[in-house]
């Protein structure tokens, strides 16, 4: 009987070990627990590796090398650099010729006439831009900037009836060549010039009365008219006027050189050229006269003892 009871207790204990291992076996029984059905294997989830966020490293931007220290004379140095950048005499003449061709062909560029150029003109020196000085007649049919397809700060213009060169005009030309630093002076006559026509009629004795200030204004033209008549004795009446118009250009250049040592020096040094031209008011074409004639006149004046000698004011008028 006792043996049966022991077997029943042993069987119950075994059952308890299987169902309740801890209760019947303590910690040791836990080590021998029945295998548990494994859950379906899940794909291994690797823990997210967070990389340390490093601050963005921008490539080192090396500052541009600072310009070399500029001395106190920087404005003058810059001004000088700009002057050197201007065209030379031959290039300036080419620019004038090209501009006139565009004007005549009806395809002008109309350069330097916008708002930006006006603002620039208000801030900068015209001497850094103007590439020509032009002395011409006051005639309304001679629109200088238009006929050369030029704009603001391109041409230093002097206008007077008959494009004569007296004291006021010579002084203006000196300013254009020596201070505006233009590399060319154009003495520009034009067809149908009223001043030359009036003087020609006066010389022929067919003129009419003139206001008191006109004769002294145009008296420089008379030698040109008389020289044209001498050179072309077979030409009479108003037919001499075109020849007188050309002679008046050469007369103006001679009058300039006689009165202006500064202009002579500038031309002799090669810094500027003086050229003559005639504008045709009916076609828009500028006809350029031979450049060598200017140098012939200059040589003639240099040999004239009556020429002015002191280039600067305050040195007398001789």
Secondary structure, DSSP 8 states (H G I E B T S, - for coil): -HHHHHHHHHHHHHHHHHH-HHHHHHHHHHHT---------------------------------------TTHHHHHHHHHHHHS--HHHHHHHHHHHHHHHHHT----TT-SHHHHHHHHHS-GGGT--EEEEE---TT--HHHHTT--TTTEEEEE-GGG---HHHHHHHHHHHHTS--SEEEEEEETT-HHHHHHHHHHHT------HHHHHHHHHHHHHHHHHHHHTTT--GGGGHHHHHHHHHHHHHHHHHHH-HHHHHHHHTTS-EEEEEEE-TTT--EEE--THHHHHHHHHHHT-TTS----STTS---
